[in-house]
Amino acid sequence: MGGILDFYCSRCQRMYPPDPTRVRCDCGGVLDLRSAPALDPARIRRDDFTLWRYRHALPIPPDVPPVTLGEGMTPLVEARWGDLPVFLKCEFLNPTGSFKDRGTTVLVTALAAAGVGHVVEDSSGNAGCSLAAYAARAGIRARIYVPAHASPVKQAQIAAYGAEWVAVPGPRSQAARAVLEAAASGAVYASHVYHPLIPAGMKTAAYEIWEQLGGHLPDAVVLPVGHGSLLLGLAQGFAELGERMPRFFGIQAAACAPLAAAWEAGAADPPPVPEGETVAEGVRIAAPVRGRAILAAVRQSGGTIIALSDEETLAARQRLAHQGFFVEPTSALAVAALNRLRPRLGGTVVVVLTGSGFKSLR
């Protein structure tokens, strides 16, 4: 597809022509974009109040109409956590209630332009909701494999968009296996985990934060981390702005924390961990496929990765709600971590609230 850059494998360095239906290398490695376009502040479309205001920095041909629901330009709200001043980036106010819409709008735009009519995906909820909505917008049929333990609210949201959803018993990894089997049979896998176009959409959050802070970067960014697409996208976006990198603080749930375990061990790759139950279902990821890249990005930024208990998460969620911000437990991980990170935080601190509280029954 003209306008999308070549893909290359981070494991074996093999190059592939730009094909939005390809999500992985034949060796099983993850793919990235080669020489991805970067932000030119002079080319921001000031009259567009979606993330497509940064269209020149996205790997989509200029003549392709975006599949959009008005995503992006979410509020950056000043708040306090005790005596700590913070900015809350309200990603839960995206069209389907989570940050996933940033990657989905770019991916579905490319798939629709390529004439794809049917896609499959696996998701604990938010990515599935997002794909179901944007596929509906584009007239693409979608089938979503969802862990049976996922929030029934998210399952209902997926169904409401007209997508077929398949509840898969067992841990989150079983849904991933199910969708890989479907993809092996020829289905187009619109993966929010593997697809190299997803980070291209995620990086627009960095551009927005920079704009909303008056052309400055924050000193620290605190966010929940599972597969890490948002963290990696933010790192790419901030790097394009040509200034110093903010320190990243990635937060995991203690019941399933491979990145935190690797961080404690000083390892380059996340170790195998059990997929324990947690209220923060969005980060219940035992084997993040871009784990090495996530750990490297956090190390290079001077940040850290920690894990929190469900008790800390739920207490922080309630405390945040009493300030007027209603988020799901996965989002509350980020604010819960402020209690522990306080000695390491200073300057301008941005906390990313990733998903809406309307998505969870807890």
N, C-alpha and C positions, 0 to 999 in steps of 0.2 A: 504494500500500500504506500503510494508516494507520500512523502512528508514525515513518515515515521522512520526513525533512525534504525540502523542495524542493531541486532541484539548480539550480546556476547556472553559467554559462560564464565562465571567467576571461578569455576573449578578447573576447567580444561582449556579455557581461552578460545574455544571454537566460536566462529562468527556465523550468524544466521541472517538472511535477508529479512527486511521488515515485514513480518506477518503477525497480525494481532491475534491469530488463532493459536499461535505457538506460545506455550507458557514455561516449558522446561527444556533444558539441553538433553540430547540423547544420552548423555552420561549420567543424567539425574541431577546435575547441578542447576543452580538458580541463574536466571538470565538478568542482565542489566542492559541499559541503553548505552550505545557508544556515542560519545561526544554530544550529550544531551544539551538542548538549547538552554541558555541562561537568561536571567532577568536583566532587562535594560530599563531602568526607572523612567527614562524618557518615553518609552513606548507603552506604558501602562494606560489602559483605556479608562480614563477618569469618569466617563459617563456610563460605565458598566459596573453594577454593584453586585456581581457574582465573581467567583474565582476566574471566570473567563476574561476578566479585565487584564489578566496576565497571559493572554492567549499566545503571544509571540514566544513565551518561555515554555510552552507546552508542545509536545511532539505530535501535533495534529495539523494537517494541511489547512491553510487559511480559507480554502473554499469549502471545507466540510462543516455543515451546520452542527453545533454542539447539541448533544442530548442533555438538556439541563432542566432542573427543577428549582433553580435559583440558589444553588449551594454556594457556600463561602461567605466571606465578609461577616463572619460571626462576631458578636460583641467582645471587646476586651474591657472588662469591668474592674475598676479599682475596689479592693476589699481589704479586710484585715483578718489575720488568723492570730488571735491574741495580740501581742505587740508587734507582729510582723506584717508590714504592708506588702500586699501581693496584687498582681493582676490576674484575673480569672478569664481564660480564653474559653468562651462558651460554645464549644463545638457541639454540644447537645442540642443547639438550636438550628442545626442543619435540617434540610427538608424531611429526612426520615428519622431524625433524632440522634444522629451520631456522626463522628468525623469520617466514617467510611465513605460518605457521599463524595468526598474530595477525589478519591481514587476511582470510584465507580463512574462518575460522569466522564472522565477521560477514557476509561476502558470501554464503556458501552458506546461512546461516540465512535471510537475506532472500529469496534465490532460491527456496529450498524453500517458504517461506511463500507466495510468489507462484505456486506451482504449476509452476515450471519443471522440465522433465524431462530436458533435454539441454543441455549447455554445451560450448563450445570455448574453448581458451586457447592461447597461444604462450609458450614458456618455455625458458630455457637449462637448466632442470632443477628447481630448488627450488620455484618457484611451481607448476610442473606436477605435481610430486610431491604438494604440499600440496592442490591442487585435486582431484587424482585420489582422494586419501584422504577428503577431506571430502565429495566428491560420492558416493563409495561409502557413506559413513556415512548420507547423506541419501537414498540410493536414486536418485540422479541419474546418468544416463549422461554420460560425459565423453570428449572427444576432444582430445588435446594435440598441438600442432605443436612439434616439438623440433628444434633445429639438429642436423644429423647429427654434428657434432663434439662435441656435449655428452657429458658423462661417461656411459659405458655403465652405470655403477652407477645413476645417476639414471634412465636410460631403463628399466632393469630394475625399479626401484622403481615407476615410473608404471604399468608393465604389471602388476605384482604386485597393484595395487589394482583391477584389472579394467578400467582405462581403455583406450581405443583411443589408440595413439600413432603419430604420423606423423613420420618422420625427414625433415627438409627439407635438401637439400644447399646448400652455400654459407654465407655469413656469417649472423650472428644476425638481421639485418634481413630475410632471406628468409622466415624462420619468421613474422615479424610480418606480412609481406605476405600469406602464405598464410592466416593466421587472419582477416585483414581481408576477404579474399575470401569466406571461409566465413561471416563475420558479415554481409556484404553480401547473402548469399543467404538470410538469415533466421535463422541460428543465434544463440543467445544467447551473447554474448561475455563470459565471466567473467574480465575482464582485471585482473590485479594491477597493471597500469601505469595504465590509464585510469579504472578504476571509483572513484567518489568514496567508496564505503564502505570501501575498503581502508585509507586513513589513519586512519579511525575505530578500526579494530582495532589499528593500529600504535601509536597514542598510549598504549595501556595499558602499554607498556614504560616510559614516563616515570613513570606512576603507581607502578609496581612499584619502580623505582629510588628514587623519593621515599620510599616506605614502608620499603624495605630499608635506607635510610640514616637511618632514625629521624626521618622527617619533614623532611629537608633535601634540597636539590638539589646535584648535583655542580658542581664548577667547570668541568669540561671533559668532553666526550664525544667519543671517537674511534671512527670506524666506517667500513667500506667503503661506497662510494656508486656506484651504477649509475643506476637510475631514481630513486633517492632517496626511496622511499616510507617507509622507516623513519626517515630523518632528518626528513622533513616531519612524520611522525606524532609523533616525539619533541618537535619544536618546538611542535606544537599542545598536546601534553599538558603540557609544562613551563609553557607560557604560561597554561594553565588554573589552575595551582597558584598563580599570582599573585605569584611571586617573580622575582628576576633570572634571566635566561636563561643557562644554561651556554654556554660557548664550544664550537661544533661544529667538529670537524676531520674533514673528509671525505677519504677516501683512494681514489685510483683506480689502475688499472694503466697504466703508461707507454705500452703498446702501443695503448691505446684510452682516451684521457683528455680528452674534450671539456670537462668541467667544470673540470679543472685548467688547460686551455688558456685558457678564458674568464677564470679567476681571474687568471692571469698577465697577461692583456691588459687587465684591468679592465673586461671586457665584461659587459653585462647578460644576454646570451644565449650559450649554448655554440655555438662555430663548428662547421662540418662537419669531421670528422676521419676518417681511415681506420680501419676496424674490424680492427685488427691482432690477431694471435694472442697469447693470454696464458693462463697457468695459472689466472688468476683469472677464470674464465669467467662468474661471476655478475655481474661489473661490465663485461662486454664489451658496452657499450651506446654506440653511436656518436652517437645522437641522443636523449637523455633528454627525454621529452615535457614534464616539469615542470622543465626545466633552469633557467628564469628564477626560479621559486619557490625552488629549491634554493640558487642563488647568493645570492638576496636573504636567505634565512634564515641562511646562514653569515655573510654580511657583517653582518647585524644583531646576530649573537651575538658578533662580535669574533674569530671563528675563522679558518680558512683551508682551502684544498683543495690537496692535493699529489698527485703521481703517483710510483709506485715501480716499479722493475724487477722482473722475475720472480725474478731472483737474490736480491734482498733479501727478497722474499716467501717463497720456499722456505726460505731460511736461518732466517727468523723462525718459520716453521711448525715446523721441526724443533726449534728452541730451545724453543718453547712446548710441544711434545709431551713434551720432556724434563722439563717441569714438571707433566705429567699431563693436559694439555688437548689433545685430538686434534681438530683442525679442518681444514676444507678450505682450499685456498690462498686463496680469496676472503676468508675470515675472517682469515687470517694477515696480510693487508694492514694491518689496524688495528694489530696489535702491531709489525709491521715499521716502521711510521711513528713509533713512539715514539723510535727512535734519532735521527731528524731533529727531532722536535718537542720533545724534552726541554727546551730553553731556554724554550719558550713554555708549558710545562705547570707547574701548581702547584696546591696545594690538593687537593681530591678529584677524582681522574681515573677515569672509567669508560670501559672499552674493551669494545665490543660484539663478541662472537664469534658470527657469524651462522649458520654452517652446519657440520654434522658432518664430521669427517674420513672417516667411513665412506662418504661420498658420492663420494669421489675416489680414483682409482687412483694418483695421483702422491704 
